[in-house]
Amino acid sequence: MPLVEVFRPTSEPELMAVVAMLEARQIPCHVQNSGYGSLFPGLETISFFQRVIMVPEERASDALELIRDFQNRPIDPDPA
């Protein structure tokens, strides 16, 4: 099962949100460099430490659509 890159999060909350959404839709995912990225969070500009979300090739279109929806959702200033 070949994996393909679908997203490079820019923050820990963004990483957690996207992984949670993928898992909720039963889209298997793997976070490449998750160990290094969490040990050295300030060094994400160096590609060796940057975390990358990868999914099976056959589920990539589903994952990309979900991520696109997540990125385009307006922020609600009053969630209550």
Buried (B, 14 or more C-beta within 10 A) or exposed (E): EEBEEBBBBEEEEBBEBBBEBBEEEEBEBEBBBBEBBEEEEEEBEEEEBBBBBBBBEEBBEBBBEBBEEEEEEEEEEEEE
